[in-house]
Amino acid sequence: GLELYNLNGKRLQTIAAQDPPNNNASNAPSRFNNVAAIKCLSCQDQSKMLVIVTDRGLDQLRFYMLNDGLLEDVTSPNIPFVFNTNQSEINKQQTAYGLTATNYGDTMTALVSKR
């Protein structure tokens, strides 16, 4: 899962990782790994922060907006896999792992490495 803390160490929010696809225990469960935060250039208020998380269990990137001090999941329900094409490949855990993000000119960019 994902936890949000303030700079005094107080936990503000907990976001649970997702269940395995089809609730099938033989499928890899969601496992959040690395986090990056960048200014949201596509938002009307460009001071808002977009938080990007690698989910190495599901081979996806998850996206959250930081709104009023809490994270709001804005990930598309149809988010594609990063490196794999099917669940069998994902279960071998060659998935999205390392992450960095930047605003390059007027484009938000995430760079992802494979485990």
For each residue, the residues with C-beta under 8 A, 3 or more apart:
1: 14 15 16 17 32
2: 14 15 17 32 35 53 64 71
3: 11 13 14 15
4: 11 12 13 14 15 70 71
5: 9 10 11 12
6: 9 10 12
7:
8:
9: 5 6
10: 5 6
11: 3 4 5 14
12: 4 5 6 69 70
13: 3 4 70 71
14: 1 2 3 4 11
15: 1 2 3 4 64 71 73
16: 1
17: 1 2 29 30 31 32 55 57
18: 29 30 55 58
19: 23 29 30
20: 23 24 25 26 27 28 29 30 57
21: 24 27 58 87
22: 27
23: 19 20
24: 20 21 27
25: 20
26: 20 91
27: 20 21 22 24 87 90 91
28: 20 31 57 58 87 90 91 93 95
29: 17 18 19 20 57
30: 17 18 19 20 55 57 58
31: 17 28 55 56 57 58
32: 1 2 17 35 53 54 55 56 62
33: 53 54 55 56 96 97 98 99
34: 53 54 97 98 99
35: 2 32 51 52 53 99
36: 51 52 99 100 101 110
37: 49 50 51 52 66 101
38: 49 50 52 101 102 103 108
39: 46 47 48 49 50 103
40: 43 45 46 48 49 50 65 108
41: 46 103 106 107 108
42: 108
43: 40 46 48 50 65
44:
45: 40 48
46: 39 40 41 43
47: 39
48: 39 40 43 45 65 66 67
49: 37 38 39 40 65 66
50: 37 38 39 40 43 63 64 65 66 108
51: 35 36 37 63 64 65 66 71
52: 35 36 37 38 61 62 63 64 99 101 110
53: 2 32 33 34 35 61 62 63 64 99
54: 32 33 34 61 62 82 96 97 98 99 112
55: 17 18 30 31 32 33 58 59 60 61 62 96
56: 31 32 33 59 93 95 96 97 115
57: 17 20 28 29 30 31 90 95
58: 18 21 28 30 31 55 81 90 95
59: 55 56 81 82 83 84 89 90 95 96
60: 55 75 79 80 81 82 96
61: 52 53 54 55 75 79 82 96 99 110 112
62: 32 52 53 54 55 73 75 79
63: 50 51 52 53 73 74 75
64: 2 15 50 51 52 53 71 72 73 74 75
65: 40 43 48 49 50 51 71 72 74
66: 37 48 49 50 51 69 70 71 72
67: 48 70 71 72
68:
69: 12 66
70: 4 12 13 66 67
71: 2 4 13 15 51 64 65 66 67
72: 64 65 66 67
73: 15 62 63 64
74: 63 64 65
75: 60 61 62 63 64 79
76: 79
77:
78:
79: 60 61 62 75 76
80: 60
81: 58 59 60 84 85 90
82: 54 59 60 61 95 96 112
83: 59 94 95 96 114
84: 59 81 89 90 94 95
85: 81 89
86: 89 90
87: 21 27 28 90 91
88: 91 92
89: 59 84 85 86 92 94
90: 27 28 57 58 59 81 84 86 87 93 95
91: 26 27 28 87 88
92: 88 89
93: 28 56 90 115
94: 83 84 89 114 115
95: 28 56 57 58 59 82 83 84 90 114 115
96: 33 54 55 56 59 60 61 82 83 99 112 113 114 115
97: 33 34 54 56 112 113 114 115
98: 33 34 54 112 113
99: 33 34 35 36 52 53 54 61 96 110 111 112 113
100: 36 110 111
101: 36 37 38 52 108 109 110 111
102: 38 108 109 111
103: 38 39 41 106 107 108 109
104: 107 109
105:
106: 41 103
107: 41 103 104
108: 38 40 41 42 50 101 102 103
109: 101 102 103 104
110: 36 52 61 99 100 101
111: 99 100 101 102
112: 54 61 82 96 97 98 99
113: 96 97 98 99
114: 83 94 95 96 97
115: 56 93 94 95 96 97
